């Protein structure tokens, strides 16, 4: 979808969808239409529509400055004034709702004179530097001056004005030039209404009024989260991207999908020639509706960073420098190594790991390569270490291993439970949507050991925080279920109609036992019994109750049990199968849902079809032309153990950094060192690549075609914006390797791969690139029964027929605090960085978070004589690392917290091998530790630094010696 700019259609930074001036009157959906006459044109629109919007729908363009359809009408600029028959004066069309039979005039001499006078006043206090202004040709003020026919300004510049106001350039991505501000308040309203941060305000009155970040703070010192909503809303060059200032206004764009978190925001990659100038959130994006966060909006510079790998490299062992070689030689070297290892050690001695950052098509090809060319099922993905319990738990209870709703569904929720998730940091665009609903009156319940930012939402109705101890999730959800059952809060009609009654009775007997009461479990969870009872009542009686959860649920030894406990709670209260309710996992990476859908797990073919199912396996065998193994292969932890034991000898890793992201780093490093051949395909020399024998340059999301599937099962197109820096898209590299191994693959475009996916995967049967181009996005299942997808799942029935309650016995984690390790460490993410940081650390996002720190409660710090900023040695049963102390009351005493975005921090050096009983998802969220003041890095950090420098030297030598 390539679009060319027309300034008349592209005013400001609003995107290419026509700006209708005011939002759709959502509160009037379903009511009667209103007919009116605008300039002699009769038009019917929903009741509540503004005159401005009605005119725009009839292609009658009324001048405007303060109005935009992403914000509520404000009526300050008066440029959109119209005449209404029978009314006095000139009302603002943006704030005037339509009335049956209304007759509106938008153009006559009196209106023209009024608008010119208004524009004249604006221009009298505005720099007349259009030819040198970075917004020249992309400025609404400029456009409107032309539209109203302004040719001269009668007022001179000798009086008091704002033309010398000082520019704020503190933000790395945009500038704020108050001399060009027209006080339309669009930036302030965008911050309030769209983002929900309330970081901007209009300070002062009358002529002294000005836009202020915080209390006259610099943008970088304020509460601004750099989402870009203010920049996007600004109709002048007041708020302007530095990239546009440097490179000029873009001239064409390509619509694609963000490659950061699981929200799956749609963006216009706006170009000038072949240079990417800016990423602007696409108003037609079904997941983000024109909003964005600092990562997707601004942190794209990594794609052209000098660290990018651009040439294939090989070496015989990790203590040698690499050699730059051609693609043909690198692929041949990798294939010969794999063949030789299998010949010596057997078919099961090699495997691969797919990527949750790559496209569906690329992930599908990697698992196909492993099953058809390697001849085994030794395929796994990073979902193993994040959301594999979601798949197991939801498949068991609801019959499908995915979230049940759209993101928009939250706007109909009356009570929202957030468990083990931090939406404003990890899924910020959805977090903004959730905050909007909370401001509208929905009630919030947060179950988290840490006090997350969502609890500080301005103008929120009601919030409850359940600060449970790490590792006690199941005890808490059982207590919530106990209250629902014992206080008669169940939806008995829903249960009788939609659920397995035998399983329900067994669960009801189990959950009703006194040992699950909030009073009994208080000693386990640390959450007061009355708080648990109130939370259960709020959720069960609200009308529409929705549950959203993240890695704080799944990354536990009882992750799968907890997911089933959440599903039990939703089933018992009837909060499944309509908008505003549901069980909603917040997926961490851009395509972690898709990597699971595409058959990346060792026991499942694409579409969650078990390898032991002869019918399903037969379909794949027929199309792929090979006999497939009917036994599940090795999971990632099994691969590591087998490598150390000497039976697993080679690994192909596409786009994942297991050396940084997986638990017990020293164990992972030992496994990688034991391999005879490690093939890494990535865009940077990440921590895993430093152990590689073969380096295959990857392509960024801007350099490829394909699809991503977000956390709401939404399949979005990824479109190539620029050519791959190394000459190949990732799917082409996998295809070359398959051919070199003797298994033929001959695709010419990712659309052909999707056609094969649709042929073999029932939930994707109706998906095609043509349909995606036509409809923008589709939510699986998309098939003959649901040709346009299924936004809300389980409306009529579950894939397993009836919903199944599961017995969720609480089993305390083996990782417990004691005298030696008295603190419990839990981990999470931060807004400015993403996952292992390989991308965001190579952008100006480093300005916000340039190191991982250890947050600890002041009382725990005082006991140890620790002050803010001290270096702390953190010791667990697995290892030791050193981080800087950050005193914070966000945690309860006895709990410490860190992020894992910087490899040298070694957060996973101290996490253990404990994992979920059903899926082996690691227990990142509970690690018993002790902390003490230290003066030097840990032994592991010192080894890490030395190894890191050695491998960088090897890379530099290879690049220097390249012809």
MOKA-V908179 format. One record per pair of residues at least 6 apart in sequence whose ideal C-beta (glycine too) atoms are under 7 Angstrom apart, sorted by sequence separation. I is the first residue (numbers start at 1). J is the second residue. If there is no record, write none. Layout:
# MOKA-V908179
I;J
I;J
This chain:
# MOKA-V908179
10;16
67;73
130;136
157;163
169;175
191;197
192;198
204;210
213;219
258;264
271;277
283;289
315;321
370;376
371;377
394;400
395;401
410;416
438;444
446;452
484;490
514;520
522;528
539;545
553;559
556;562
570;576
575;581
576;582
587;593
599;605
604;610
605;611
610;616
611;617
621;627
642;648
662;668
672;678
689;695
709;715
710;716
739;745
747;753
758;764
772;778
817;823
834;840
866;872
874;880
891;897
915;921
9;16
35;42
36;43
55;62
67;74
83;90
84;91
168;175
191;198
202;209
203;210
257;264
258;265
269;276
270;277
281;288
283;290
315;322
342;349
394;401
423;430
424;431
522;529
575;582
599;606
603;610
604;611
609;616
621;628
682;689
738;745
757;764
758;765
771;778
782;789
817;824
833;840
873;880
874;881
900;907
915;922
11;19
66;74
82;90
167;175
168;176
191;199
214;222
231;239
270;278
282;290
314;322
315;323
341;349
342;350
355;363
370;378
371;379
394;402
423;431
446;454
455;463
468;476
598;606
603;611
620;628
634;642
680;688
707;715
708;716
832;840
900;908
915;923
9;18
35;44
45;54
81;90
82;91
167;176
191;200
202;211
203;212
213;222
214;223
230;239
231;240
257;266
258;267
281;290
313;322
314;323
341;350
354;363
370;379
446;455
495;504
553;562
554;563
597;606
639;648
659;668
680;689
707;716
758;767
780;789
781;790
873;882
874;883
898;907
914;923
34;44
52;62
66;76
81;91
167;177
231;241
269;279
270;280
281;291
313;323
391;401
444;454
455;465
466;476
519;529
553;563
597;607
658;668
659;669
707;717
708;718
735;745
758;768
778;788
779;789
872;882
33;44
34;45
43;54
66;77
81;92
82;93
200;211
201;212
213;224
255;266
256;267
281;292
313;324
314;325
390;401
423;434
518;529
605;616
617;628
707;718
767;778
778;789
779;790
871;882
872;883
911;922
912;923
33;45
45;57
52;64
65;77
80;92
130;142
188;200
200;212
267;279
268;280
313;325
338;350
354;366
367;379
605;617
639;651
680;692
706;718
735;747
779;791
833;845
3;16
33;46
34;47
64;77
67;80
80;93
165;178
187;200
188;201
200;213
203;216
255;268
256;269
267;280
311;324
312;325
354;367
570;583
617;630
659;672
678;691
679;692
705;718
754;767
755;768
775;788
832;845
871;884
872;885
911;924
43;57
65;79
78;92
80;94
165;179
188;202
199;213
267;281
268;282
352;366
451;465
518;532
634;648
678;692
683;697
704;718
705;719
754;768
31;46
32;47
43;58
52;67
64;79
126;141
164;179
199;214
253;268
254;269
267;282
312;327
518;533
605;620
678;693
679;694
680;695
681;696
683;698
705;720
754;769
767;782
869;884
870;885
883;898
912;927
31;47
38;54
63;79
64;80
162;178
163;179
253;269
265;281
266;282
281;297
314;330
444;460
567;583
672;688
677;693
682;698
704;720
764;780
766;782
832;848
833;849
869;885
911;927
38;55
41;58
63;80
75;92
162;179
185;202
253;270
279;296
352;369
446;463
549;566
566;583
611;628
679;696
681;698
683;700
701;718
703;720
763;780
766;783
832;849
868;885
910;927
28;46
36;54
62;80
84;102
85;103
253;271
266;284
279;297
312;330
352;370
416;434
443;461
444;462
449;467
611;629
612;630
673;691
751;769
763;781
764;782
765;783
766;784
854;872
868;886
28;47
41;60
75;94
122;141
183;202
252;271
266;285
314;333
351;370
438;457
442;461
443;462
444;463
445;464
446;465
447;466
449;468
547;566
611;630
672;691
702;721
703;722
731;750
765;784
830;849
866;885
868;887
910;929
28;48
38;58
62;82
75;95
84;104
250;270
265;285
439;459
441;461
446;466
449;469
702;722
703;723
763;783
854;874
25;46
27;48
39;60
73;94
90;111
250;271
251;272
266;287
279;300
439;460
445;466
447;468
449;470
611;632
703;724
762;783
766;787
38;60
73;95
82;104
83;105
123;145
250;272
265;287
266;288
411;433
435;457
438;460
703;725
731;753
883;905
25;48
50;73
82;105
188;211
199;222
264;287
265;288
351;374
407;430
410;433
431;454
438;461
485;508
547;570
25;49
82;106
90;114
187;211
199;223
248;272
263;287
276;300
350;374
410;434
413;437
651;675
861;885
881;905
83;108
119;144
199;224
247;272
263;288
351;376
354;379
356;381
650;675
699;724
704;729
881;906
119;145
183;209
197;223
352;378
356;382
407;433
411;437
416;442
485;511
486;512
636;662
644;670
649;675
650;676
653;679
655;681
660;686
703;729
704;730
861;887
67;94
123;150
197;224
250;277
255;282
265;292
351;378
352;379
353;380
354;381
356;383
410;437
415;442
485;512
640;667
644;671
649;676
650;677
651;678
652;679
653;680
654;681
655;682
660;687
699;726
22;50
52;80
83;111
197;225
247;275
250;278
347;375
348;376
350;378
351;379
353;381
414;442
415;443
416;444
417;445
418;446
419;447
420;448
425;453
545;573
640;668
643;671
649;677
659;687
881;909
21;50
82;111
119;148
124;153
267;296
347;376
413;442
414;443
424;453
447;476
482;511
546;575
603;632
657;686
659;688
697;726
699;728
854;883
856;885
858;887
881;910
22;52
64;94
81;111
120;150
123;153
181;211
200;230
247;277
348;378
415;445
417;447
422;452
424;454
481;511
482;512
545;575
602;632
644;674
657;687
658;688
699;729
853;883
879;909
880;910
21;52
22;53
51;82
62;93
119;150
124;155
265;296
423;454
602;633
640;671
643;674
657;688
699;730
852;883
853;884
854;885
855;886
856;887
858;889
878;909
879;910
909;940
21;53
116;148
178;210
195;227
602;634
643;675
659;691
698;730
854;886
857;889
878;910
906;938
20;53
81;114
115;148
116;149
120;153
178;211
244;277
478;511
540;573
602;635
851;884
853;886
855;888
860;893
878;911
896;929
116;150
120;154
195;229
243;277
244;278
482;516
539;573
546;580
857;891
859;893
860;894
876;910
878;912
906;940
21;56
120;155
194;229
243;278
260;295
482;517
483;518
546;581
653;688
855;890
856;891
857;892
877;912
896;931
906;941
20;56
79;115
112;148
125;161
127;163
260;296
418;454
544;580
545;581
546;582
547;583
548;584
549;585
550;586
855;891
857;893
874;910
876;912
20;57
112;149
125;162
241;278
479;516
544;581
547;584
549;586
551;588
696;733
823;860
904;941
18;56
55;93
191;229
258;296
478;516
479;517
546;584
548;586
906;944
79;118
190;229
191;230
479;518
78;118
190;230
856;896
904;944
52;93
141;182
855;896
904;945
51;93
52;94
479;521
854;896
855;897
21;64
50;93
176;219
187;230
190;233
478;521
655;698
855;898
50;94
54;98
62;106
705;749
706;750
854;898
22;67
50;95
51;96
476;521
705;750
853;898
21;67
23;69
50;96
60;106
187;233
475;521
852;898
21;68
22;69
50;97
51;98
186;233
187;234
489;536
707;754
852;899
21;69
49;97
170;218
171;219
186;234
232;280
489;537
852;900
19;68
20;69
23;72
48;97
49;98
170;219
171;220
186;235
232;281
475;524
476;525
483;532
681;730
852;901
19;69
168;218
170;220
475;525
483;533
852;902
22;73
55;106
168;219
184;235
476;527
489;540
851;902
876;927
877;928
63;115
127;179
187;239
472;524
480;532
484;536
489;541
681;733
715;767
849;901
876;928
882;934
45;98
51;104
127;180
173;226
420;473
472;525
479;532
483;536
852;905
876;929
14;68
126;180
182;236
875;929
171;226
480;535
717;772
821;876
852;907
874;929
875;930
882;937
126;182
180;236
469;525
480;536
484;540
821;877
882;938
174;231
180;237
181;238
468;525
469;526
715;772
874;931
881;938
180;238
468;526
873;931
880;938
467;526
468;527
872;931
873;932
881;940
882;941
122;182
177;237
178;238
467;527
872;932
880;940
881;941
177;238
466;527
507;568
716;777
841;902
872;933
873;934
879;940
36;98
176;238
229;291
715;777
871;933
872;934
176;239
714;777
715;778
870;933
871;934
34;98
228;292
837;901
871;935
34;99
35;100
36;101
79;144
174;239
175;240
227;292
466;531
714;779
715;780
836;901
837;902
873;938
34;100
36;102
37;103
38;104
39;105
174;240
227;293
466;532
713;779
833;899
37;104
39;106
174;241
175;242
227;294
464;531
712;779
713;780
836;903
864;931
866;933
36;104
38;106
39;107
173;241
174;242
226;294
833;901
864;932
865;933
173;242
225;294
228;297
466;535
826;895
828;897
830;899
175;245
227;297
228;298
464;534
824;894
829;899
464;535
823;894
824;895
825;896
826;897
827;898
828;899
830;901
22;94
226;298
499;571
823;895
827;899
21;94
823;896
825;898
827;900
464;538
65;140
856;931
65;141
495;571
654;730
495;572
817;894
854;931
65;144
473;553
494;574
827;907
63;144
490;572
491;573
473;556
490;573
491;574
63;147
474;558
489;573
63;148
471;556
473;558
477;562
484;569
825;910
474;561
478;565
481;568
474;562
477;565
481;569
484;572
473;562
477;566
480;569
484;573
445;535
474;565
481;572
477;569
445;538
141;235
445;539
140;235
141;236
443;538
140;236
139;236
194;291
815;912
827;924
139;237
259;357
827;925
443;542
815;914
826;925
814;914
826;926
135;236
813;914
135;237
824;926
825;927
134;237
133;237
448;552
824;928
825;929
135;240
134;240
823;929
77;184
821;928
823;930
76;184
815;923
821;929
822;930
823;931
76;185
821;930
134;244
813;923
818;928
820;930
74;185
134;245
138;249
815;926
817;928
137;249
597;709
815;927
816;928
813;926
815;928
594;708
71;186
74;189
594;709
593;709
65;182
591;708
593;710
66;184
68;186
71;189
590;708
591;709
593;711
65;184
66;185
71;190
66;186
287;407
593;713
72;193
71;193
417;539
415;538
70;194
415;539
426;550
587;711
173;298
586;711
585;711
415;542
421;548
10;138
12;140
414;542
419;547
421;549
11;140
414;543
420;549
421;550
7;137
414;544
415;545
416;546
417;547
418;548
419;549
420;550
7;138
413;544
414;545
420;551
421;552
11;143
412;544
416;548
420;552
413;546
419;552
420;553
623;756
419;553
293;428
7;143
293;429
410;546
623;759
292;429
623;760
291;429
620;760
288;429
291;432
619;760
606;757
686;838
606;760
607;761
684;838
606;761
607;762
607;763
607;764
427;586
426;586
71;233
426;588
423;586
263;427
265;429
390;554
68;233
261;426
262;427
386;551
389;554
421;586
261;427
263;429
414;580
263;430
387;554
393;560
397;564
412;579
413;580
386;554
392;560
396;564
412;580
386;555
394;563
398;567
65;235
389;559
393;563
397;567
409;579
389;560
393;564
397;568
409;580
404;576
390;563
394;567
409;582
389;563
393;567
661;836
660;836
405;582
404;582
404;583
405;584
657;836
403;583
404;584
403;584
657;838
403;585
394;583
402;593
390;585
401;596
387;585
387;587
227;428
386;588
387;592
391;596
386;592
382;589
401;608
383;592
382;592
383;595
383;596
579;792
666;879
381;595
578;792
664;878
381;596
687;903
383;600
577;794
578;795
13;231
14;232
576;794
577;795
13;232
381;600
70;290
380;600
381;601
13;234
379;600
380;601
12;234
380;602
12;235
379;602
11;235
378;602
377;602
360;591
363;594
367;598
357;589
359;591
363;595
367;599
571;803
356;589
357;590
358;591
367;600
357;591
360;594
364;598
377;611
571;805
356;591
363;598
364;599
196;432
356;592
195;432
360;597
363;600
568;805
194;432
360;598
568;806
196;435
356;595
196;436
355;595
568;808
354;595
665;906
364;606
564;806
565;808
660;903
665;908
666;909
564;808
664;908
665;909
663;908
5;251
354;600
589;835
662;908
667;913
5;252
561;808
664;911
4;252
660;908
663;911
664;912
3;252
663;912
664;913
2;252
3;253
663;913
384;635
2;254
16;268
372;624
377;629
384;636
1;254
15;268
376;629
558;811
1;255
372;626
375;629
377;631
379;633
377;632
378;633
380;635
368;624
377;633
378;634
380;636
557;813
371;628
376;633
556;813
690;947
690;948
663;922
198;458
196;457
378;639
663;924
690;951
15;280
17;283
685;951
13;280
15;282
17;284
15;283
685;955
382;656
666;940
15;290
385;661
385;662
637;915
382;661
351;633
351;634
353;636
637;920
635;920
351;639
366;654
358;654
351;648
358;655
510;807
349;647
353;651
357;655
507;805
349;648
350;649
352;651
355;654
349;649
350;650
351;651
352;652
353;653
354;654
355;655
507;807
349;650
353;654
355;656
503;804
504;805
506;807
500;802
503;805
353;656
499;802
500;803
345;649
498;802
499;803
500;804
353;658
407;712
498;803
406;712
499;805
405;712
341;649
403;711
341;650
403;712
403;713
402;713
338;650
337;650
262;586
262;587
262;588
264;590
261;588
262;589
261;589
262;590
261;590
260;590
262;592
478;808
259;590
262;593
477;808
258;590
478;810
474;808
341;676
475;810
341;677
474;810
338;677
337;677
471;813
362;706
471;815
334;679
359;704
361;706
360;706
361;707
359;706
360;707
359;707
360;708
359;708
360;709
470;824
469;824
470;826
560;916
557;914
559;916
560;917
557;915
558;916
560;918
359;718
557;916
558;917
560;919
334;694
556;916
557;917
333;694
559;921
330;694
369;734
373;738
330;696
365;731
555;921
557;923
554;921
555;922
556;923
362;730
366;734
369;737
373;741
555;923
362;731
365;734
369;738
555;924
556;925
361;731
365;735
373;743
555;925
556;926
372;743
358;730
362;734
309;682
318;691
322;695
552;925
309;683
308;683
309;684
308;684
309;685
307;684
316;693
449;826
307;685
315;693
314;693
314;694
313;695
312;695
409;792
312;696
312;697
406;791
309;695
311;697
310;697
405;792
309;697
365;753
404;792
361;750
364;753
404;793
404;794
359;750
361;753
361;754
364;757
400;793
398;794
303;700
360;757
303;702
399;798
400;799
398;798
399;799
327;728
399;800
335;737
339;741
334;737
338;741
426;829
428;831
425;829
331;736
335;740
398;803
425;830
331;737
335;741
397;803
422;828
425;831
397;804
422;829
332;740
396;804
331;740
397;806
396;806
310;725
311;726
310;726
308;725
309;726
287;710
287;712
467;892
470;895
276;702
287;714
286;714
269;702
451;890
450;890
450;891
259;701
449;891
449;892
264;708
276;721
264;710
276;722
449;895
263;710
450;897
262;710
263;711
274;722
262;711
264;714
266;716
271;721
257;708
264;716
269;721
470;925
471;926
470;926
257;716
257;717
257;718
256;718
256;719
255;719
254;719
256;721
254;721
286;776
286;777
284;776
392;918
389;916
392;919
389;918
389;919
388;919
389;921
388;921
307;842
384;920
385;921
294;831
302;839
305;842
384;921
385;922
294;832
295;834
302;842
299;840
301;842
302;843
301;843
299;843
295;840
299;845
295;845
294;845
260;834
225;831
322;954
321;954
322;955
324;958
323;958
324;959
321;957
322;958
321;958
324;962
313;958
311;962
173;844
172;844
172;847
1;719
